Amino acid sequence: MSGNQVDGYARAFDGESGALVGMAVRADSDDTETLIEEHVSGLMVQ
């Protein structure tokens, strides 16, 4: 993370960031009674 991201994280979550232990990508169409087709590509975590 860049300096601004680190500072923003510390302010938002009251502390320093830790190790990433999980990640989720999801969509929700329950309230709209529709169907979602989802495609994720080029997702990179560094």
N, C-alpha and C positions, 0 to 999 in steps of 0.2 A: 504494500500500500504506500501511497505517497504521503508526505508529511501532512497535507490537509486532510486526507482520509483518516489517518491515525488520530489526529486531533479531534475530528468529528466523531469518530467511533468512541473515543474516550469520553466525550461530552454526552453522547446519546446513551451510552450503556454504563456509565459510571465506572470506567476502568479500562485497562489495556485489552487488546484483542488477544485471543489465545489460538490454539491450533484448530484448524477446520476439521471437524469430525463427521460431518454429514452435509449433504446438500440435496434439495428437492426442487424439481420443476413440475408445476402442476397447473391445471386449469379447472374451472368450476362452472358448470352450466345448469346447476340444479334449479336456480331461481328463474331462469329464462326458458326452461323446458325445451332447450335446443341441444344439438349435438356439436361437440368440438372435435376437430381433427387437428392434431398437434404435430409439428415437425421441429426438431431441434438439431441443429448442425453447427459445427465449428465451435462448440462450447469448450473453453479452455480455462483451467484453473491453475494459476502459477503461484 
